[in-house]
Amino acid sequence: MAHAHHHHGEGHERRLALAALLVGGFMFAEVAGGLISGSLALLADAGHMVTDFLSLGLAFLATRLARRPADARRSFGFGRVQVLAAFVNGIALVPVAIWIVAEAWHRISDPVPVAGGMLLAIALAGLCVNIAAFALLHGHGDSNVNMRAAAAHVMGDLLGSLAAIAAGVVILWTGWTPIDPILSVLVAAIILRSGYVVAVDAGRVLIEAAPANIDAREIGPALVEAIGDVKGVHHVHVWMLTDSEPVATLHAELAPGSNLSRAVAAIKALLHERFGIDHATVEAEFGTCADAHAEAHA
Protein backbone atom coordinates (compact mmCIF):
# COMPACT_ATOMS: atom_id res chain seq x y z
CA MET A 1 0.00 0.00 0.00
CA ALA A 2 2.79 2.42 0.91
CA HIS A 3 4.57 1.61 -2.35
CA ALA A 4 1.41 2.32 -4.33
CA HIS A 5 0.92 5.68 -2.61
CA HIS A 6 4.57 6.53 -3.30
CA HIS A 7 4.19 5.63 -6.99
CA HIS A 8 0.97 7.66 -7.40
CA GLY A 9 2.57 10.60 -5.58
CA GLU A 10 5.48 10.67 -8.02
CA GLY A 11 3.09 10.50 -10.99
CA HIS A 12 0.96 13.36 -9.64
CA GLU A 13 4.11 15.34 -8.96
CA ARG A 14 5.36 15.04 -12.55
CA ARG A 15 1.99 15.99 -14.02
CA LEU A 16 1.64 19.02 -11.76
CA ALA A 17 5.17 20.18 -12.66
CA LEU A 18 4.51 19.87 -16.40
CA ALA A 19 1.17 21.65 -16.12
CA ALA A 20 2.78 24.47 -14.12
CA LEU A 21 5.48 24.89 -16.78
CA LEU A 22 2.88 25.06 -19.56
CA VAL A 23 0.71 27.59 -17.75
CA GLY A 24 3.64 29.64 -16.45
CA GLY A 25 5.30 29.78 -19.85
CA PHE A 26 2.20 31.14 -21.59
CA MET A 27 0.83 33.51 -18.97
CA PHE A 28 3.34 36.26 -19.79
CA ALA A 29 2.25 36.28 -23.44
CA GLU A 30 -1.39 36.41 -22.38
CA VAL A 31 -0.86 39.30 -19.94
CA ALA A 32 0.94 41.31 -22.63
CA GLY A 33 -1.71 40.45 -25.22
CA GLY A 34 -4.53 41.46 -22.88
CA LEU A 35 -2.94 44.84 -22.18
CA ILE A 36 -2.23 45.54 -25.84
CA SER A 37 -5.60 44.36 -27.18
CA GLY A 38 -7.62 45.95 -24.37
CA SER A 39 -9.61 42.74 -23.86
CA LEU A 40 -11.00 42.08 -20.39
CA ALA A 41 -11.75 38.47 -21.33
CA LEU A 42 -8.07 37.99 -22.15
CA LEU A 43 -6.91 39.85 -19.05
CA ALA A 44 -9.33 37.84 -16.91
CA ASP A 45 -7.93 34.63 -18.32
CA ALA A 46 -4.39 35.95 -17.87
CA GLY A 47 -5.07 36.92 -14.26
CA HIS A 48 -6.50 33.50 -13.62
CA MET A 49 -3.44 31.96 -15.25
CA VAL A 50 -1.18 33.81 -12.81
CA THR A 51 -3.09 32.39 -9.86
CA ASP A 52 -3.10 29.00 -11.56
CA PHE A 53 0.66 29.01 -11.89
CA LEU A 54 1.00 29.76 -8.18
CA SER A 55 -1.69 27.21 -7.32
CA LEU A 56 -0.09 24.48 -9.40
CA GLY A 57 3.21 25.26 -7.72
CA LEU A 58 1.55 24.95 -4.31
CA ALA A 59 -0.08 21.67 -5.32
CA PHE A 60 3.28 20.38 -6.56
CA LEU A 61 5.04 21.27 -3.30
CA ALA A 62 2.21 19.72 -1.27
CA THR A 63 2.39 16.47 -3.27
CA ARG A 64 6.15 16.34 -2.83
CA LEU A 65 5.88 16.98 0.90
CA ALA A 66 3.10 14.39 1.27
CA ARG A 67 5.50 11.64 0.16
CA ARG A 68 7.71 12.21 3.17
CA PRO A 69 7.50 9.34 5.68
CA ALA A 70 5.78 9.62 9.04
CA ASP A 71 7.90 10.49 12.06
CA ALA A 72 7.53 10.56 15.84
CA ARG A 73 5.81 13.97 15.84
CA ARG A 74 3.62 13.31 12.77
CA SER A 75 2.57 9.69 13.09
CA PHE A 76 0.10 9.94 10.19
CA GLY A 77 2.72 11.51 7.91
CA PHE A 78 2.24 14.59 5.74
CA GLY A 79 -0.63 13.45 3.51
CA ARG A 80 -3.03 16.09 4.77
CA VAL A 81 -0.76 18.85 3.46
CA GLN A 82 -2.32 18.14 0.06
CA VAL A 83 -5.78 18.72 1.49
CA LEU A 84 -4.68 22.03 3.01
CA ALA A 85 -3.20 23.09 -0.35
CA ALA A 86 -6.46 22.17 -2.09
CA PHE A 87 -8.46 24.25 0.41
CA VAL A 88 -6.19 27.27 -0.15
CA ASN A 89 -6.45 26.82 -3.92
CA GLY A 90 -10.24 26.64 -3.75
CA ILE A 91 -10.45 29.82 -1.68
CA ALA A 92 -7.95 31.55 -4.00
CA LEU A 93 -10.43 31.32 -6.87
CA VAL A 94 -12.89 33.61 -5.04
CA PRO A 95 -10.95 36.93 -5.28
CA VAL A 96 -10.15 36.16 -8.93
CA ALA A 97 -13.85 35.80 -9.73
CA ILE A 98 -14.74 38.95 -7.76
CA TRP A 99 -12.11 41.00 -9.62
CA ILE A 100 -13.38 39.80 -12.99
CA VAL A 101 -17.00 40.74 -12.14
CA ALA A 102 -15.99 44.17 -10.80
CA GLU A 103 -13.89 44.94 -13.88
CA ALA A 104 -16.64 43.67 -16.18
CA TRP A 105 -19.16 46.03 -14.56
CA HIS A 106 -16.78 48.92 -15.18
CA ARG A 107 -16.26 47.87 -18.81
CA ILE A 108 -20.00 47.52 -19.47
CA SER A 109 -20.61 51.00 -18.00
CA ASP A 110 -17.70 52.52 -19.92
CA PRO A 111 -16.86 50.40 -23.00
CA VAL A 112 -13.29 50.43 -24.32
CA PRO A 113 -11.96 49.48 -27.78
CA VAL A 114 -10.92 45.83 -28.13
CA ALA A 115 -8.57 44.50 -30.83
CA GLY A 116 -10.59 41.47 -31.87
CA GLY A 117 -7.94 39.95 -34.13
CA MET A 118 -5.19 39.94 -31.52
CA LEU A 119 -7.66 38.75 -28.89
CA LEU A 120 -8.67 35.80 -31.06
CA ALA A 121 -5.11 34.77 -31.94
CA ILE A 122 -3.86 34.80 -28.35
CA ALA A 123 -7.00 33.12 -27.05
CA LEU A 124 -6.59 30.27 -29.55
CA ALA A 125 -3.00 29.74 -28.46
CA GLY A 126 -4.10 29.85 -24.81
CA LEU A 127 -6.78 27.27 -25.48
CA CYS A 128 -4.18 24.84 -26.82
CA VAL A 129 -1.98 25.35 -23.74
CA ASN A 130 -4.90 24.90 -21.35
CA ILE A 131 -6.14 21.76 -23.09
CA ALA A 132 -2.67 20.24 -22.76
CA ALA A 133 -2.44 21.20 -19.08
CA PHE A 134 -5.94 19.93 -18.31
CA ALA A 135 -5.20 16.62 -20.07
CA LEU A 136 -2.21 16.18 -17.77
CA LEU A 137 -4.35 16.59 -14.65
CA HIS A 138 -7.87 15.40 -15.42
CA GLY A 139 -8.54 11.72 -14.75
CA HIS A 140 -5.15 11.24 -13.09
CA GLY A 141 -5.95 11.28 -9.39
CA ASP A 142 -9.70 11.95 -9.38
CA SER A 143 -9.79 10.60 -5.80
CA ASN A 144 -7.13 13.15 -4.77
CA VAL A 145 -8.59 16.52 -3.79
CA ASN A 146 -5.25 18.25 -4.42
CA MET A 147 -5.24 17.08 -8.06
CA ARG A 148 -8.92 17.99 -8.43
CA ALA A 149 -8.20 21.50 -7.15
CA ALA A 150 -5.36 21.91 -9.64
CA ALA A 151 -7.57 20.61 -12.46
CA ALA A 152 -10.35 23.04 -11.41
CA HIS A 153 -7.95 25.96 -11.77
CA VAL A 154 -6.87 24.83 -15.24
CA MET A 155 -10.49 24.19 -16.26
CA GLY A 156 -11.23 27.80 -15.34
CA ASP A 157 -8.41 28.87 -17.65
CA LEU A 158 -9.73 26.65 -20.42
CA LEU A 159 -13.19 28.16 -20.14
CA GLY A 160 -11.65 31.62 -20.06
CA SER A 161 -9.88 30.90 -23.33
CA LEU A 162 -13.13 29.71 -24.89
CA ALA A 163 -14.88 32.88 -23.71
CA ALA A 164 -12.07 35.02 -25.13
CA ILE A 165 -12.30 33.18 -28.47
CA ALA A 166 -16.06 33.72 -28.60
CA ALA A 167 -15.59 37.40 -27.74
CA GLY A 168 -12.96 37.79 -30.44
CA VAL A 169 -15.20 36.22 -33.08
CA VAL A 170 -18.20 38.40 -32.15
CA ILE A 171 -16.10 41.58 -32.10
CA LEU A 172 -14.55 40.81 -35.50
CA TRP A 173 -17.95 40.07 -37.07
CA THR A 174 -20.10 42.72 -35.41
CA GLY A 175 -17.82 45.17 -33.58
CA TRP A 176 -19.99 44.74 -30.46
CA THR A 177 -17.42 45.04 -27.63
CA PRO A 178 -19.77 44.50 -24.62
CA ILE A 179 -19.64 40.77 -25.40
CA ASP A 180 -16.12 40.78 -23.94
CA PRO A 181 -17.05 41.70 -20.31
CA ILE A 182 -20.36 39.77 -20.51
CA LEU A 183 -18.59 36.49 -21.28
CA SER A 184 -16.01 37.31 -18.61
CA VAL A 185 -18.77 37.38 -15.99
CA LEU A 186 -19.93 33.94 -17.14
CA VAL A 187 -16.41 32.59 -16.73
CA ALA A 188 -16.19 34.20 -13.28
CA ALA A 189 -19.36 32.37 -12.19
CA ILE A 190 -17.95 29.02 -13.35
CA ILE A 191 -14.64 29.73 -11.61
CA LEU A 192 -16.47 30.62 -8.39
CA ARG A 193 -18.45 27.39 -8.44
CA SER A 194 -15.29 25.31 -9.02
CA GLY A 195 -13.58 27.01 -6.10
CA TYR A 196 -16.59 26.39 -3.87
CA VAL A 197 -16.76 22.67 -4.68
CA VAL A 198 -13.05 22.13 -4.09
CA ALA A 199 -13.03 24.16 -0.86
CA VAL A 200 -16.03 22.23 0.50
CA ASP A 201 -14.44 18.86 -0.34
CA ALA A 202 -11.17 19.84 1.31
CA GLY A 203 -12.98 21.44 4.24
CA ARG A 204 -14.79 18.18 5.00
CA VAL A 205 -11.43 16.49 5.44
CA LEU A 206 -9.98 19.32 7.54
CA ILE A 207 -12.91 19.26 10.01
CA GLU A 208 -12.64 15.45 10.14
CA ALA A 209 -16.11 14.79 8.75
CA ALA A 210 -17.07 11.30 7.65
CA PRO A 211 -16.69 10.51 3.94
CA ALA A 212 -19.82 11.28 1.94
CA ASN A 213 -20.22 7.60 1.01
CA ILE A 214 -20.05 6.25 4.58
CA ASP A 215 -22.85 6.51 7.13
CA ALA A 216 -21.27 5.82 10.53
CA ARG A 217 -24.68 4.79 11.87
CA GLU A 218 -24.64 1.72 9.62
CA ILE A 219 -21.35 0.33 10.90
CA GLY A 220 -22.54 -0.98 14.28
CA PRO A 221 -25.61 -2.88 13.00
CA ALA A 222 -23.57 -4.30 10.12
CA LEU A 223 -20.94 -5.71 12.47
CA VAL A 224 -23.47 -7.17 14.89
CA GLU A 225 -25.41 -8.81 12.06
CA ALA A 226 -22.40 -10.28 10.25
CA ILE A 227 -20.11 -11.31 13.12
CA GLY A 228 -21.50 -13.67 15.76
CA ASP A 229 -18.91 -12.73 18.38
CA VAL A 230 -19.93 -9.04 18.28
CA LYS A 231 -22.86 -8.25 20.61
CA GLY A 232 -22.74 -4.49 20.43
CA VAL A 233 -20.80 -1.58 18.94
CA HIS A 234 -20.49 1.97 20.28
CA HIS A 235 -18.16 4.99 20.27
CA VAL A 236 -17.96 4.79 16.48
CA HIS A 237 -15.97 7.58 14.84
CA VAL A 238 -15.25 7.83 11.13
CA TRP A 239 -13.22 10.58 9.49
CA MET A 240 -10.80 11.16 6.64
CA LEU A 241 -7.05 11.36 7.01
CA THR A 242 -6.98 12.53 3.40
CA ASP A 243 -9.85 12.60 0.91
CA SER A 244 -9.01 9.03 -0.16
CA GLU A 245 -8.08 7.52 3.23
CA PRO A 246 -11.04 6.96 5.59
CA VAL A 247 -10.17 6.09 9.19
CA ALA A 248 -12.35 4.61 11.94
CA THR A 249 -12.25 3.87 15.65
CA LEU A 250 -14.87 1.92 17.58
CA HIS A 251 -15.58 -0.11 20.69
CA ALA A 252 -16.87 -3.64 20.14
CA GLU A 253 -18.56 -5.63 22.90
CA LEU A 254 -17.70 -9.29 22.43
CA ALA A 255 -19.58 -12.34 23.65
CA PRO A 256 -18.01 -14.22 26.59
CA GLY A 257 -15.48 -16.79 25.41
CA SER A 258 -14.92 -15.12 22.03
CA ASN A 259 -11.51 -15.41 20.43
CA LEU A 260 -10.22 -11.83 20.65
CA SER A 261 -7.81 -11.92 17.70
CA ARG A 262 -10.31 -13.64 15.43
CA ALA A 263 -13.11 -11.19 16.31
CA VAL A 264 -10.95 -8.11 15.72
CA ALA A 265 -9.69 -9.52 12.43
CA ALA A 266 -13.28 -10.17 11.31
CA ILE A 267 -14.31 -6.61 12.25
CA LYS A 268 -11.44 -5.09 10.27
CA ALA A 269 -12.15 -7.32 7.28
CA LEU A 270 -15.80 -6.24 7.18
CA LEU A 271 -14.87 -2.56 7.54
CA HIS A 272 -12.57 -2.96 4.55
CA GLU A 273 -14.95 -4.94 2.35
CA ARG A 274 -18.20 -3.09 3.00
CA PHE A 275 -17.09 0.42 3.90
CA GLY A 276 -13.67 0.77 2.26
CA ILE A 277 -11.95 1.51 5.57
CA ASP A 278 -8.41 0.15 5.65
CA HIS A 279 -7.20 1.88 8.81
CA ALA A 280 -9.34 1.02 11.86
CA THR A 281 -8.62 0.94 15.58
CA VAL A 282 -10.86 -1.51 17.43
CA GLU A 283 -11.18 -1.57 21.23
CA ALA A 284 -12.58 -4.96 22.16
CA GLU A 285 -14.54 -5.25 25.42
CA PHE A 286 -16.00 -8.02 27.54
CA GLY A 287 -18.72 -6.56 29.72
CA THR A 288 -18.70 -2.94 30.89
CA CYS A 289 -17.06 -0.35 28.64
CA ALA A 290 -13.88 1.05 30.21
CA ASP A 291 -14.96 4.59 29.31
CA ALA A 292 -18.32 4.13 31.01
CA HIS A 293 -16.56 2.84 34.11
CA ALA A 294 -14.23 5.86 34.15
CA GLU A 295 -17.13 8.29 33.70
CA ALA A 296 -19.02 6.68 36.57
CA HIS A 297 -16.09 7.36 38.91
CA ALA A 298 -15.30 10.83 37.60
N, C-alpha and C positions, 0 to 999 in steps of 0.2 A: 504493500500500500504506500509506504513512504517513497519507494522508488518511483511508483507511478506519479505521485504528486510532484516529485522532483522533475520528472520528465515533462509533465504538463507545464510546470512552472517555467522551464527553459524555453518551451515552445511559445508560450504566451509572451515571454520576455522578448524573444526575437521578433515576433509579429508587432509588438508595441513599438520596438525600436525602429523597425522599417516604416511603420505608419507615421511615427513622429518625424522621421527624416523626410518623407514625402510631403507632409503637411508643412513642416518648417521650411523646406526648400522653396515651396510655392507661395507662401504667405507674403513674402516681401514683394513679389511681382504683383500680387493682388492688391496690396495696400497702395502701391504706386499707381496701379491702373485705376483704382477707385478714386484716388485724389485727382488724377488727370482727367478722367472721364466725367467726374461729378456725380457718379451713380451711388445712391444710398444702398441699393441692393448689393452692389459689389463691395462697398465699404462694410456693410453689415456682415457679409460673408467673410471678408478679410478680418474684421474684428473677432468674429467667431473662430476663425482659423488661428489667430494669435492665442486665444484661450485654449483652443484644442491642442496646440503645440505644447503649451504648459501642462495641460491636463494629461496628455499622452506621456509626457516626461514624468509626471507624478505617478501615473499608473505603472510605468516601467520601473521606477525606483521602488514602488511598493511591492511589485511582483518579485523583484530581485531580493528585497529584504525578507519577504515571506518565505524564501527558500532557506533562510538561515535556520540551523537546528535549535531545538528548545534548549534552555539552560536552567540553572537552579532558580533564577529569579523570574523566568518566563517559561513555566512548565508546559504551556500549550504552544509554545513557539511564537512566531511572528505573523501567522496567517491572517490575523484580523487587521493588520496594517492595510491590506488590500481593501477591506471593507471601509475603513476610515478614508482611504483615498477616493473610493467610489462616492462616498457621502459628500466629500469636499467637491468632487467634480460635478455631482448633481446640483449642489447649491450654487456652484460657479456659473451655471447656465442662466440663473435668474437675473443677475445684473446685466448680462449680455442682452437678454430679451427685453428688459426694461429700457436699455439704451436705444435699441433699435426702434421700439415703439415711440419713444420720446422724439427721436430724430425724424421718424416718419411723419409724425404730427406736424413738426416744424416744416418739413418739405411740402406737405399737402397744403399748408396755410400759405407758404411762400415758395412756389415752384422754382427750381433752378434748371438750367440747361443740362442735358445729359447726352454725352457722345455715344449714341447707340451702337455704332460699329465697333468701337474699342471695348465697350461693355460686353458685347456679344462674344468677341474673340477671346477675351480674358476669361469670361465665364465658361466657355467651352473647354478651355484648357484646365480650368479649375475643376470642372466636372470629371474630367479624365483622372486627375490626381485623386479626387475624393472617392471615385469608384474603386480605384486601386487600393487606397487605404482602407476603405470599408470592407473590401473583399479579404484583406488580411485579417480583419478582426471579427467579422460576422460569422457565426457558426463555429468559431474556434474558441470554446470556453463559454458556451451559453449558460452553463451553471455557475459561472464565476462572475459575481457582481462587478468586480473591477474591470473585467473585459467588456461587460455589457455597458458600463459607464463610458468607457473609451469609445465603443462603437456608437453610442448615442451621440457623443460629441461629433464624430465624423459624419453620422447620418444628418445631423443638423447642417454641417457644411455642404453635404451633397444636395440637400434640399435648397440651401441658399444658392448654390450654383444653378440649379434648375430654375429658381425664381429669377435670378439675374439673366439667364438665357431668355426666358419668357419676356422679361422687361425689355431686353435688347431688341427682340424681334418686333414687339409691339411699337416701340419707339421708332425703329427704322421704317416700319410700314405706315404708321399713322402720325408719328410725332407727338403722341400723347404721353407726356412725361410723368403724370401722376401714377401711372401703373407701377413705376419703380418703387415708391414708398408703400403703395398698397400691398404689393407682393411681399415686401419686406416685413410688414406686420403679420402676414400669414406665416412666414417662416419663423418669426419670433414666437408665435403661439405654439407652433410645433416644437420648437426648441424648449419652451417653458414646460410643456407636457413631458418631454423626454427627461428633463432635469428632475421633475417631480417624481416620476416613476422610479428613477434610479435612486434618488434620495430616500424615498419611502422604503424601497427594498433594502438598502444599506442600513437605514435607521432601525428596521426590524431586528437586524442582527445586533446592532450596537446596544439596543435596550434589552437584548436577550429574550426576544419573543420567540414563541414556538414557530417552527416552519409552517407555512400556509397549508401544506398538505398533510399535516399531522395534528390530530385532535387528541390532546393529552388525556381527555376523559375516556377515550376508548382503550387506552393501554391496560388499565387495571382489569376490566371485565374480560379482555382478550386473553390475558395471562391466566386468570382464574379458570376460564372455560377450557383452555387448551392444555394446561399443565396441572395434573392431578395433585402434585405436591403443594401447589400454591393455593392457600385458603383466603388470602386477602392481599390487597395492594394499596398502599397509601403513600403520602409524601412524594407524589410523582411530579417531577420537574423536567421539562423539555425546552431546550433552547438551541441556538446555533452558534457554534464556535466561529465558523465562516458561513457564507450563504449555501455552501454545499456539504457542510459537516454538522449534522444534527447530533446533539449530545443529550443524554438523559441520566437522571438519578431517581431511584425509587427504593421504598422499603417493601419487602415481600414477606408476608407471614406464611411460614411453612407448616405443614402438618407434622405432628409428632412422629419421630422416627424417619423423617425424610432424609435422603442422602443430600447433604448440603452442596457438594460440588456439582452433582448431577442436576439439581434444581436450578442453581445459578446458571449453569451452562445452557439449560433449556430456555431460561428466561432471556438470556442474551441472544440465543439463536432466533427466538421468535421476534424479538425487537428488530433484529437485522432483516429477517425475511418479510415481515408484515409492515414494518414502519420505516425501514431503511436506516435504522440507527446502529452504527457500528461501534460507537463509544458510549458505553453505559456503565454506571456504577450501581451495583445492587447491594443493599444492606438486608441480609437475610435475618429473620427473627423467628424465634420459637416462643410464643406467648406474648407478653406485654411488650409494646414498643419501648425501646430505651429512651426515646425522646419524651414519650408520655410519662414515663417514670420520673425523668428529670424535671419535667414541668410540674408534676404533682408535689415535688419536694422543693420547688423554687420559693 
